[in-house]
Amino acid sequence: MTLRPSRFPGSGTIIEETRIKGRAEDILRILDLRAIDISEAARERVNACTDPELLGTWFDRALTATNAKELFAAEA
């Protein structure tokens, strides 16, 4: 998987950090609302991620995943 650098104008700023944190929270909320069990290690992995593209991929997968492993499937 090829990741492109972020072209967001606030790249490297508090604005981008806020967007990243919000996206991670969204991913975890979707999984919680869908009653998908997610380990503390997986939660930490999502929260520690600073790559907007990867978070976007995980967000999309969170909408259809049936378990937490599917969220990280391509990284295995």
Buried (B, 14 or more C-beta within 10 A) or exposed (E): EEEEEBEEEEEEEEEBEEBBEEBBEBBBEBBEEEEBEBEEEBBEBBEEBEEBEBBEBBBEBBEEBEEBEEBBEEEE
